Every structure is written in structure tokens, then in C-alpha cells.
């Protein structure tokens, strides 16, 4: 009797293995063989579901955006104000293994954005999605004329924080990241200052 294989779960397992290879070894070493080795099988284990590296990158990017979309819906369920802004900023902090892995993936792909169409599209969509999430965080707090400015300010801060974690994970535990976020936010929007960001 043939062994039952959950093909949807197998695809997910391959994508997760691909994420680990890309985060740990970089895009130059990102191959179907490397992913199969990571899973303890032969290349056909991967090629049965993804014939090319490009197909796998596309699936990996879709996984990242599916995660972001789920978070977006959750954040929209939080009432506006400081609580939502805190939740948005916390979402962008790489405080656990999966979010840190996704940040390393972003850094690994960055050098290829000008030469790889799939990667370029990923960064264009990522920027759009990040700014949309940050807008959710500030739209109830900022003057309409200042929303874009605050989105850019917060975008620069979360990007710098995430890069710092990738560069020096030993210095930036989850607790230390949250302390830095609270310090930044307290100067931007003190807890006792009411429910509005200052005009830019």
C-alpha cells in the first residue's frame, strides 16, 4: 500500500527549509540541492514540487506576505491610538526565531534586487506593505498632513532596529529591543501627553 503524503504540508515544509537555507547561507548558496540536503533527502524531494529555484523563491515570498497579511488584519482589530502604534512597532521587531529569520532573508536578497526581477518585485511589494502597516499605526494619532512624514520616520527606525539585530544579535535580545522601542516611543509620544503625535 503506497504511503500517504500530505502534499500541501510537504510544500510548506520545503518552503520552511528554503527559508532556513536562504537566511543561513545567503542567496548565492540557495539551491534546490541545498534545500533537499537540509531536509535530509535527494533533490527530487524538492523538484517534485518546485522545478526551479525561481519557483521556490516565489513561494517563499508568498509565505512572507501571507504572514504579513494575517498580521495586518489582527492590527486592524486593535482600537486606534498608542496601543495600536505599539503593536505595529512590535510587529517589526525581530524578537523571535521566525521574525529574525525573515529579516536575514531580506538582507540576503538585498544585493540582488537590481539583477533579479522576482527579488525586485519582492522589495517593491515589501516596501508598500510595510508602509501600509505603519500607516495603520499612526493614522489615528497624527495630523493628516503629517501621516506620510511619520510613516517615513518610523520606517527608518524599524529598519535600523532590525538591521542592528541581524548585525549584532548578541546585543539585541527581545527585551532589549522592546526597551529601545519604548524609549523611542516615549520621546515621540509620551504616555501622558494625550492621544496625538506632535506636528512635524
Residue frames as a rotation matrix with the C-alpha (Angstrom) as fourth column:
UNK 1
0.581 0.814 0.000 0.00
0.814 -0.581 0.000 0.00
0.000 0.000 -1.000 0.00
UNK 2
-0.120 -0.680 0.723 1.54
0.581 -0.638 -0.505 3.34
0.805 0.360 0.472 -1.01
UNK 3
-0.466 -0.140 -0.873 2.42
0.855 -0.325 -0.404 5.72
-0.228 -0.935 0.271 1.80
UNK 4
0.616 0.741 0.266 0.09
0.773 -0.634 -0.024 8.71
0.150 0.220 -0.964 2.10
UNK 5
-0.611 -0.786 -0.093 1.81
0.791 -0.610 -0.044 12.04
-0.023 -0.101 0.995 1.53
UNK 6
0.514 0.694 -0.504 0.21
0.662 -0.695 -0.282 15.31
-0.546 -0.188 -0.816 2.54
UNK 7
0.018 -0.573 0.820 1.36
0.964 -0.209 -0.167 17.33
0.267 0.793 0.548 -0.45
UNK 8
0.646 0.255 0.719 0.28
0.140 -0.966 0.217 20.68
0.750 -0.040 -0.660 0.94
UNK 9
0.941 -0.335 0.056 2.23
-0.098 -0.111 0.989 20.04
-0.325 -0.936 -0.137 4.13
UNK 10
0.320 -0.862 0.393 5.22
0.847 0.446 0.289 18.86
-0.425 0.241 0.873 2.10
UNK 11
0.246 -0.172 0.954 5.19
0.662 -0.690 -0.294 22.11
0.709 0.703 -0.056 0.13
UNK 12
0.884 0.115 0.454 5.09
-0.220 -0.754 0.619 24.07
0.413 -0.647 -0.641 3.39
UNK 13
0.766 -0.640 0.059 7.99
0.277 0.412 0.868 22.03
-0.580 -0.649 0.493 4.77
UNK 14
0.152 -0.713 0.685 10.03
0.987 0.074 -0.142 22.74
0.051 0.698 0.715 1.64
UNK 15
0.456 0.074 0.887 9.33
0.255 -0.966 -0.051 26.46
0.853 0.249 -0.459 1.87
UNK 16
0.969 -0.113 0.218 10.34
-0.243 -0.314 0.918 26.50
-0.036 -0.943 -0.332 5.54
UNK 17
0.471 -0.851 0.232 13.56
0.659 0.515 0.548 24.63
-0.586 -0.105 0.804 4.70
UNK 18
0.189 -0.352 0.916 14.17
0.846 -0.415 -0.335 27.11
0.499 0.839 0.219 1.88
UNK 19
0.815 0.158 0.557 13.75
-0.092 -0.914 0.395 29.98
0.572 -0.373 -0.731 4.31
UNK 20
0.855 -0.514 0.068 16.32
0.028 0.177 0.984 28.45
-0.517 -0.839 0.166 6.65
UNK 21
0.224 -0.795 0.564 18.85
0.931 0.345 0.116 27.88
-0.287 0.500 0.817 3.85
UNK 22
0.318 -0.058 0.946 18.44
0.587 -0.772 -0.244 31.40
0.744 0.633 -0.212 2.49
UNK 23
0.920 0.080 0.384 18.69
-0.223 -0.697 0.681 33.00
0.322 -0.712 -0.624 5.93
UNK 24
0.757 -0.624 0.195 21.73
0.043 0.345 0.938 30.94
-0.652 -0.701 0.288 6.97
UNK 25
0.021 -0.799 0.601 23.67
0.703 0.439 0.560 30.62
-0.711 0.410 0.571 3.70
UNK 26
-0.358 -0.141 -0.923 22.64
-0.308 -0.916 0.259 33.55
-0.882 0.377 0.284 1.50
UNK 27
0.632 0.714 -0.301 21.18
-0.463 0.036 -0.886 33.74
-0.622 0.699 0.353 -1.98
UNK 28
0.043 -0.706 -0.707 24.41
-0.990 0.066 -0.126 32.71
0.135 0.706 -0.696 -3.72
UNK 29
-0.910 -0.413 0.028 24.23
-0.409 0.886 -0.218 29.32
0.065 -0.210 -0.975 -1.98
UNK 30
-0.208 0.934 0.290 20.47
-0.566 0.127 -0.815 28.97
-0.798 -0.333 0.502 -2.30
UNK 31
-0.650 -0.055 -0.758 19.91
-0.704 0.420 0.573 25.88
0.287 0.906 -0.312 -4.45
UNK 32
0.467 0.861 -0.201 17.38
-0.749 0.506 0.428 23.09
0.471 -0.049 0.881 -4.68
UNK 33
0.165 -0.502 -0.849 20.11
0.218 0.858 -0.465 20.65
0.962 -0.108 0.251 -3.69
UNK 34
-0.821 -0.506 0.265 20.96
-0.096 -0.335 -0.937 22.65
0.563 -0.795 0.226 -0.57
UNK 35
-0.210 0.842 0.498 17.31
-0.963 -0.265 0.043 22.68
0.168 -0.470 0.866 0.44
UNK 36
0.599 0.397 -0.696 16.97
-0.375 0.906 0.194 18.94
0.708 0.145 0.691 -0.15
UNK 37
-0.310 -0.806 -0.505 20.08
0.273 0.433 -0.859 18.33
0.911 -0.404 0.086 1.95
UNK 38
-0.747 0.094 0.658 18.58
-0.576 -0.585 -0.571 20.46
0.331 -0.806 0.491 4.70
UNK 39
0.246 0.948 0.202 15.53
-0.965 0.220 0.141 18.20
0.089 -0.229 0.969 4.62
UNK 40
-0.282 -0.469 0.837 17.61
-0.601 0.766 0.228 15.03
-0.748 -0.439 -0.498 4.61
UNK 41
0.514 0.521 0.681 16.56
0.228 0.683 -0.694 13.91
-0.827 0.512 0.233 1.14
UNK 42
-0.440 -0.624 0.646 17.53
0.787 0.077 0.612 14.00
-0.431 0.778 0.457 -2.52
UNK 43
-0.932 0.014 -0.361 16.92
-0.150 -0.924 0.351 16.85
-0.329 0.382 0.864 -4.96
UNK 44
-0.703 0.707 -0.071 13.82
0.177 0.271 0.946 15.10
0.688 0.653 -0.316 -6.31
UNK 45
-0.349 0.557 -0.754 12.18
0.928 0.096 -0.359 15.68
-0.128 -0.825 -0.550 -2.93
UNK 46
-0.368 0.126 -0.921 12.17
0.132 -0.974 -0.186 19.38
-0.920 -0.190 0.342 -3.85
UNK 47
-0.891 -0.084 -0.447 11.90
-0.391 -0.360 0.847 19.28
-0.232 0.929 0.288 -7.64
UNK 48
-0.688 0.723 0.063 8.72
0.713 0.658 0.241 17.20
0.133 0.211 -0.968 -7.43
UNK 49
0.277 0.812 -0.514 7.06
0.878 -0.431 -0.208 20.36
-0.390 -0.393 -0.832 -6.07
UNK 50
0.721 -0.147 -0.678 9.30
-0.225 -0.974 -0.028 23.18
-0.656 0.173 -0.735 -7.31
UNK 51
0.805 -0.358 0.472 11.08
0.591 0.553 -0.587 22.67
-0.051 0.752 0.657 -10.62
UNK 52
0.108 -0.770 0.629 13.26
0.514 -0.498 -0.698 25.76
0.851 0.399 0.342 -10.40
UNK 53
-0.622 -0.427 -0.656 14.85
0.783 -0.330 -0.528 28.00
0.009 -0.842 0.540 -7.82
UNK 54
-0.911 0.295 0.287 12.71
-0.209 -0.932 0.295 30.87
0.355 0.209 0.911 -9.10
UNK 55
0.010 0.960 -0.281 9.50
-0.035 0.281 0.959 28.95
0.999 0.000 0.036 -8.34
UNK 56
0.075 -0.047 -0.996 10.71
0.901 0.431 0.047 28.31
0.427 -0.901 0.075 -4.83
UNK 57
-0.903 -0.396 -0.165 11.67
0.429 -0.837 -0.340 31.95
-0.003 -0.378 0.926 -4.27
UNK 58
-0.580 0.766 0.278 8.19
-0.348 -0.542 0.765 32.95
0.737 0.347 0.580 -5.43
UNK 59
0.291 0.688 -0.665 6.61
0.345 0.573 0.743 30.53
0.892 -0.446 -0.071 -2.95
UNK 60
-0.319 -0.512 -0.798 8.88
0.934 -0.028 -0.355 31.76
0.160 -0.858 0.487 -0.18
UNK 61
-0.976 -0.016 0.218 7.92
0.016 -1.000 -0.005 35.37
0.218 -0.001 0.976 -0.87
UNK 62
-0.154 0.988 -0.010 4.23
-0.223 -0.025 0.974 34.42
0.963 0.152 0.225 -0.88
UNK 63
0.155 0.140 -0.978 4.70
0.797 0.567 0.208 32.83
0.584 -0.812 -0.024 2.55
UNK 64
-0.767 -0.509 -0.391 6.24
0.641 -0.633 -0.434 36.04
-0.026 -0.583 0.812 3.90
UNK 65
-0.849 0.464 0.253 3.40
-0.345 -0.849 0.400 38.16
0.401 0.252 0.881 2.56
UNK 66
0.050 0.867 -0.495 0.73
0.182 0.480 0.858 35.76
0.982 -0.133 -0.134 3.82
UNK 67
-0.195 -0.226 -0.955 2.21
0.962 0.148 -0.231 36.21
0.193 -0.963 0.188 7.28
UNK 68
-0.971 -0.215 -0.105 2.16
0.229 -0.963 -0.146 39.99
-0.070 -0.166 0.984 6.90
UNK 69
-0.524 0.842 0.130 -1.45
-0.275 -0.311 0.910 39.98
0.806 0.441 0.395 5.70
UNK 70
0.152 0.552 -0.820 -2.57
0.650 0.569 0.504 37.98
0.745 -0.609 -0.272 8.72
UNK 71
-0.495 -0.421 -0.761 -0.81
0.856 -0.387 -0.343 40.45
-0.150 -0.821 0.551 11.00
UNK 72
-0.945 0.174 0.276 -2.39
-0.052 -0.916 0.399 43.39
0.322 0.362 0.874 9.18
UNK 73
-0.071 0.989 -0.126 -5.88
0.021 0.128 0.992 42.03
0.997 0.068 -0.029 9.85
UNK 74
0.122 0.059 -0.991 -5.03
0.927 0.351 0.135 41.47
0.356 -0.935 -0.012 13.51
UNK 75
-0.797 -0.494 -0.346 -3.68
0.584 -0.776 -0.238 45.01
-0.151 -0.392 0.907 13.92
UNK 76
-0.711 0.599 0.368 -6.80
-0.160 -0.647 0.745 46.45
0.685 0.471 0.556 12.33
UNK 77
0.180 0.806 -0.564 -8.76
0.481 0.429 0.765 44.81
0.858 -0.409 -0.310 15.14
UNK 78
-0.336 -0.367 -0.867 -6.98
0.935 -0.238 -0.262 46.95
-0.111 -0.899 0.423 17.74
UNK 79
0.784 0.601 -0.158 -8.56
0.593 -0.799 -0.099 50.29
-0.185 -0.016 -0.983 18.55
UNK 80
0.426 -0.631 0.648 -6.53
0.363 -0.537 -0.762 53.23
0.829 0.560 0.001 17.27
UNK 81
0.891 -0.139 0.433 -4.21
-0.418 -0.623 0.661 55.20
0.178 -0.770 -0.613 19.47
UNK 82
0.080 -0.962 0.260 -0.98
-0.997 -0.079 0.013 54.44
0.008 -0.260 -0.965 21.27
UNK 83
0.166 0.031 0.986 -1.87
-0.403 0.914 0.039 50.76
-0.900 -0.404 0.164 21.80
UNK 84
0.916 0.203 0.345 -2.11
0.214 0.480 -0.851 50.12
-0.338 0.853 0.397 18.08
UNK 85
0.691 -0.718 -0.084 1.11
-0.592 -0.495 -0.636 52.03
0.415 0.489 -0.767 17.37
UNK 86
-0.027 -0.685 0.728 2.95
-0.903 0.330 0.277 49.94
-0.429 -0.650 -0.627 19.97
UNK 87
0.423 0.269 0.865 1.57
-0.024 0.958 -0.287 46.75
-0.906 0.100 0.411 18.40
UNK 88
0.997 -0.073 -0.016 2.67
-0.020 -0.054 -0.998 47.85
0.072 0.996 -0.056 14.93
UNK 89
0.342 -0.934 0.103 6.20
-0.883 -0.357 -0.305 48.66
0.321 0.014 -0.947 16.07
UNK 90
0.000 -0.312 0.950 6.44
-0.684 0.693 0.227 45.39
-0.729 -0.650 -0.214 18.00
UNK 91
0.844 0.367 0.392 5.44
0.023 0.705 -0.708 43.50
-0.536 0.607 0.587 14.85
UNK 92
0.844 -0.526 -0.105 8.50
-0.247 -0.207 -0.947 44.85
0.476 0.825 -0.304 13.05
UNK 93
0.168 -0.816 0.553 10.94
-0.980 -0.076 0.184 43.88
-0.108 -0.572 -0.813 15.81
UNK 94
0.210 -0.150 -0.966 12.71
-0.406 0.886 -0.226 40.56
0.890 0.439 0.125 15.11
UNK 95
-0.025 -0.150 0.988 12.16
-0.992 -0.117 -0.043 39.26
0.122 -0.982 -0.146 18.63
UNK 96
0.481 0.171 0.860 11.78
-0.395 0.918 0.038 35.54
-0.782 -0.358 0.510 17.88
UNK 97
-0.366 -0.745 0.557 13.47
0.141 0.548 0.825 32.96
-0.920 0.381 -0.095 15.68
UNK 98
0.096 0.469 0.878 11.00
0.927 0.280 -0.251 33.23
-0.363 0.838 -0.408 12.79
UNK 99
0.955 0.284 -0.086 10.99
0.241 -0.911 -0.333 37.03
-0.173 0.297 -0.939 12.56
UNK 100
0.285 -0.929 -0.235 14.79
-0.445 -0.346 0.826 37.12
-0.849 -0.131 -0.512 12.86
UNK 101
-0.332 -0.344 0.878 15.00
0.518 0.712 0.475 34.55
-0.788 0.613 -0.058 10.06
UNK 102
0.547 0.612 0.571 12.74
0.820 -0.257 -0.511 36.65
-0.166 0.748 -0.642 7.84
UNK 103
0.863 -0.286 -0.416 14.94
-0.242 -0.958 0.155 39.67
-0.443 -0.033 -0.896 8.46
UNK 104
-0.171 -0.962 0.212 18.06
-0.212 0.246 0.946 37.71
-0.962 0.116 -0.246 7.48
UNK 105
-0.006 0.271 0.963 16.23
0.861 0.491 -0.132 36.63
-0.508 0.828 -0.237 4.31
UNK 106
0.921 0.389 -0.026 15.58
0.336 -0.826 -0.452 40.27
-0.197 0.408 -0.891 3.46
UNK 107
0.467 -0.827 -0.313 19.24
-0.552 -0.549 0.628 41.14
-0.691 -0.120 -0.713 3.94
UNK 108
-0.276 -0.581 0.765 20.34
0.211 0.740 0.638 38.09
-0.938 0.337 -0.081 1.92
UNK 109
0.244 0.484 0.841 18.17
0.915 0.174 -0.365 39.13
-0.323 0.858 -0.400 -1.04
UNK 110
0.649 0.149 -0.746 19.04
0.156 -0.986 -0.061 42.82
-0.744 -0.077 -0.663 -0.97
UNK 111
-0.327 -0.859 -0.394 22.16
-0.253 -0.321 0.912 42.68
-0.910 0.398 -0.112 -3.23
UNK 112
-0.803 0.003 0.595 20.10
0.481 0.592 0.647 41.00
-0.351 0.806 -0.477 -5.98
UNK 113
0.084 0.947 -0.310 17.24
0.445 -0.314 -0.839 43.47
-0.891 -0.068 -0.448 -6.26
UNK 114
0.158 -0.065 -0.985 18.76
-0.637 -0.769 -0.051 45.18
-0.754 0.636 -0.163 -9.31
UNK 115
-0.663 -0.520 -0.539 19.51
-0.746 0.399 0.532 41.96
-0.062 0.755 -0.653 -11.21
UNK 116
-0.921 0.388 -0.048 16.66
0.387 0.922 0.018 39.60
0.051 -0.002 -0.999 -10.30
UNK 117
-0.589 0.742 0.319 13.12
-0.285 -0.560 0.778 40.53
0.756 0.367 0.541 -11.32
UNK 118
0.246 0.693 -0.678 11.48
0.455 0.535 0.712 38.33
0.856 -0.484 -0.184 -8.69
UNK 119
-0.254 -0.444 -0.859 13.63
0.967 -0.119 -0.225 39.85
-0.002 -0.888 0.460 -5.95
UNK 120
-0.969 -0.092 0.230 12.99
0.125 -0.983 0.133 43.38
0.214 0.158 0.964 -7.21
UNK 121
-0.180 0.980 0.082 9.25
-0.146 -0.109 0.983 42.75
0.973 0.165 0.163 -7.11
UNK 122
0.156 0.165 -0.974 9.58
0.836 0.503 0.219 41.38
0.526 -0.848 -0.059 -3.59
UNK 123
-0.661 -0.499 -0.561 11.22
0.732 -0.593 -0.335 44.57
-0.165 -0.633 0.757 -2.33
UNK 124
-0.833 0.430 0.347 8.70
-0.182 -0.807 0.562 46.80
0.522 0.405 0.750 -4.08
UNK 125
0.151 0.941 -0.301 5.79
0.066 0.295 0.953 44.90
0.986 -0.164 -0.017 -2.52
UNK 126
-0.041 -0.247 -0.968 7.55
0.943 0.310 -0.119 44.71
0.330 -0.918 0.220 0.85
UNK 127
-0.941 -0.336 -0.036 8.04
0.332 -0.902 -0.277 48.47
0.061 -0.273 0.960 0.99
UNK 128
-0.486 0.839 0.244 4.39
-0.363 -0.448 0.817 49.04
0.795 0.308 0.523 0.10
UNK 129
0.311 0.625 -0.716 3.20
0.372 0.613 0.697 46.59
0.874 -0.483 -0.042 2.75
UNK 130
-0.383 -0.530 -0.757 5.49
0.908 -0.066 -0.414 47.93
0.170 -0.846 0.506 5.48
UNK 131
-0.980 0.014 0.199 4.34
-0.023 -0.999 -0.040 51.47
0.198 -0.044 0.979 4.87
UNK 132
-0.144 0.989 -0.039 0.70
-0.240 0.003 0.971 50.36
0.960 0.149 0.237 4.89
UNK 133
0.223 0.168 -0.960 1.19
0.766 0.580 0.279 48.71
0.603 -0.797 0.001 8.29
UNK 134
-0.704 -0.549 -0.451 2.96
0.710 -0.570 -0.414 51.76
-0.030 -0.611 0.791 9.69
UNK 135
-0.746 0.522 0.413 0.16
-0.249 -0.795 0.553 53.97
0.617 0.310 0.723 8.39
UNK 136
0.226 0.827 -0.515 -2.28
0.287 0.448 0.846 51.83
0.931 -0.339 -0.136 10.37
UNK 137
-0.090 -0.361 -0.928 -0.23
0.972 0.170 -0.160 52.64
0.216 -0.917 0.336 13.45
UNK 138
-0.807 -0.398 -0.436 -0.17
0.506 -0.846 -0.165 56.42
-0.304 -0.354 0.885 13.09
UNK 139
-0.648 0.507 0.569 -3.31
0.401 -0.408 0.820 57.36
0.648 0.759 0.061 11.17
UNK 140
0.456 0.869 -0.192 -5.40
0.627 -0.160 0.763 57.92
0.632 -0.468 -0.618 14.31
UNK 141
0.374 -0.414 -0.830 -2.62
0.834 -0.242 0.497 59.83
-0.406 -0.878 0.255 16.08
UNK 142
-0.636 -0.759 -0.138 -1.14
0.576 -0.586 0.570 62.19
-0.513 0.283 0.810 13.51
UNK 143
0.055 0.540 -0.840 -2.45
-0.379 -0.767 -0.518 65.22
-0.924 0.347 0.163 11.70
UNK 144
0.769 0.318 0.555 -3.43
0.313 0.569 -0.760 64.11
-0.557 0.759 0.338 8.18
UNK 145
0.880 -0.456 -0.129 -0.74
-0.397 -0.559 -0.728 66.36
0.260 0.692 -0.673 6.72
UNK 146
0.074 -0.911 0.405 1.92
-0.995 -0.040 0.090 64.61
-0.066 -0.410 -0.910 8.81
UNK 147
0.753 0.295 0.588 0.98
-0.372 0.928 0.011 60.95
-0.542 -0.227 0.809 8.29
UNK 148
0.895 -0.440 -0.070 3.39
0.147 0.440 -0.886 60.35
0.421 0.783 0.458 5.40
UNK 149
0.176 -0.866 0.468 6.20
-0.628 -0.465 -0.624 62.00
0.758 -0.185 -0.626 7.35
UNK 150
0.146 -0.070 0.987 5.61
-0.933 0.322 0.161 59.83
-0.329 -0.944 -0.018 10.39
UNK 151
0.960 0.182 0.213 5.40
-0.095 0.926 -0.364 56.71
-0.264 0.329 0.907 8.23
UNK 152
0.609 -0.792 -0.037 8.84
-0.027 0.026 -0.999 57.54
0.793 0.609 -0.005 6.80
UNK 153
0.004 -0.595 0.804 10.26
-0.903 -0.348 -0.254 58.28
0.430 -0.724 -0.538 10.26
UNK 154
0.401 0.227 0.887 9.00
-0.712 0.687 0.146 55.00
-0.577 -0.690 0.437 11.70
UNK 155
0.993 -0.078 -0.090 10.08
-0.012 0.689 -0.725 53.12
0.119 0.720 0.683 8.59
UNK 156
0.261 -0.959 0.107 13.64
-0.404 -0.210 -0.890 54.35
0.877 0.189 -0.443 9.08
UNK 157
-0.052 -0.279 0.959 13.59
-0.998 -0.007 -0.057 53.44
0.022 -0.960 -0.278 12.78
UNK 158
0.674 0.358 0.646 12.27
-0.450 0.892 -0.025 49.89
-0.585 -0.274 0.763 12.40
UNK 159
0.891 -0.407 -0.204 14.65
-0.014 0.423 -0.906 49.24
0.455 0.810 0.371 9.51
UNK 160
0.031 -0.924 0.381 17.61
-0.647 -0.309 -0.697 50.39
0.762 -0.224 -0.608 11.59
UNK 161
0.113 0.083 0.990 16.49
-0.943 0.324 0.080 48.35
-0.314 -0.942 0.115 14.57
UNK 162
0.921 0.298 0.251 16.04
-0.207 0.920 -0.333 45.19
-0.330 0.254 0.909 12.50
UNK 163
0.645 -0.748 -0.154 19.41
-0.102 0.116 -0.988 45.61
0.757 0.653 -0.002 10.81
UNK 164
-0.055 -0.659 0.750 21.08
-0.916 -0.266 -0.301 46.10
0.398 -0.703 -0.589 14.20
UNK 165
0.468 0.308 0.828 19.62
-0.683 0.721 0.117 42.79
-0.561 -0.621 0.548 15.38
UNK 166
0.991 -0.132 -0.026 20.94
0.076 0.709 -0.702 40.97
0.111 0.693 0.712 12.31
UNK 167
0.358 -0.918 0.174 24.38
-0.302 -0.290 -0.908 42.54
0.884 0.272 -0.381 12.70
UNK 168
-0.726 -0.626 0.285 24.66
-0.412 0.063 -0.909 42.03
0.551 -0.777 -0.304 16.47
UNK 169
0.222 0.891 -0.396 22.09
-0.104 0.426 0.899 39.54
0.970 -0.158 0.187 17.77
UNK 170
-0.181 -0.371 -0.911 24.12
0.818 0.457 -0.348 39.13
0.545 -0.809 0.221 20.95
UNK 171
-0.973 -0.224 -0.055 23.42
0.221 -0.838 -0.498 42.79
0.065 -0.497 0.865 21.83
UNK 172
-0.617 0.787 -0.012 19.73
-0.768 -0.598 0.231 42.86
0.175 0.152 0.973 21.00
UNK 173
-0.908 0.419 0.004 17.61
0.391 0.850 -0.353 40.38
-0.152 -0.319 -0.935 22.90
UNK 174
-0.195 0.925 0.326 13.84
0.714 -0.095 0.694 40.64
0.673 0.368 -0.642 22.59
UNK 175
0.464 0.354 -0.812 13.75
0.861 -0.393 0.322 42.51
-0.206 -0.849 -0.487 25.90
UNK 176
-0.412 -0.712 -0.569 16.44
0.494 -0.699 0.517 44.97
-0.766 -0.068 0.639 24.80
UNK 177
-0.807 0.195 0.557 14.59
0.496 -0.289 0.819 45.64
0.321 0.937 0.137 21.55
UNK 178
0.225 0.974 -0.019 11.40
0.794 -0.171 0.584 46.45
0.565 -0.146 -0.812 23.44
UNK 179
0.220 -0.244 -0.945 13.28
0.758 -0.567 0.323 48.74
-0.614 -0.787 0.060 25.82
UNK 180
-0.822 -0.567 -0.051 14.68
0.380 -0.614 0.692 50.64
-0.424 0.550 0.720 22.83
UNK 181
-0.489 0.727 0.482 11.21
0.607 -0.114 0.787 50.84
0.627 0.678 -0.385 21.30
UNK 182
0.468 0.688 -0.555 9.68
0.876 -0.276 0.396 52.21
0.119 -0.671 -0.732 24.49
UNK 183
-0.197 -0.631 -0.750 12.49
0.599 -0.683 0.418 54.76
-0.776 -0.367 0.513 24.80
UNK 184
-0.935 -0.146 0.325 11.92
0.355 -0.428 0.831 55.88
0.018 0.892 0.452 21.21
UNK 185
-0.206 0.954 0.216 8.14
0.676 -0.020 0.736 55.96
0.707 0.298 -0.641 21.57
UNK 186
0.275 0.295 -0.915 8.21
0.927 -0.334 0.171 57.83
-0.255 -0.895 -0.365 24.88
UNK 187
-0.555 -0.542 -0.631 10.08
0.329 -0.840 0.432 60.66
-0.764 0.032 0.645 23.20
UNK 188
-0.933 0.268 0.240 7.79
0.192 -0.196 0.962 60.61
0.305 0.943 0.131 20.22
UNK 189
-0.031 0.985 0.172 4.51
-0.273 -0.173 0.946 60.18
0.961 -0.018 0.274 22.06
UNK 190
-0.896 -0.328 0.299 4.78
-0.352 0.113 -0.929 60.33
0.271 -0.938 -0.216 25.87
UNK 191
-0.655 0.650 -0.385 2.18
0.635 0.750 0.187 58.16
0.410 -0.122 -0.904 27.56
UNK 192
-0.157 0.596 -0.788 0.79
0.826 -0.358 -0.435 61.14
-0.541 -0.719 -0.436 29.49
UNK 193
-0.847 -0.292 -0.445 0.80
0.045 -0.873 0.486 63.55
-0.530 0.391 0.752 26.54
UNK 194
0.068 0.925 -0.374 -2.64
-0.644 -0.246 -0.724 62.72
-0.762 0.290 0.579 25.21
UNK 195
0.214 0.158 0.964 -3.56
0.392 0.890 -0.233 60.83
-0.895 0.428 0.129 22.06
UNK 196
0.992 0.107 0.064 -1.84
0.102 -0.399 -0.911 62.84
-0.072 0.911 -0.407 19.36
UNK 197
0.132 -0.977 0.170 1.59
0.975 0.159 0.157 62.92
-0.181 0.145 0.973 17.81
UNK 198
0.056 -0.163 -0.985 3.20
0.175 -0.970 0.171 66.38
-0.983 -0.182 -0.026 17.64
UNK 199
0.956 0.268 -0.117 3.10
-0.038 -0.284 -0.958 68.24
-0.290 0.920 -0.262 14.37
UNK 200
0.227 -0.897 0.379 6.11
0.894 0.346 0.285 67.72
-0.387 0.274 0.881 12.14
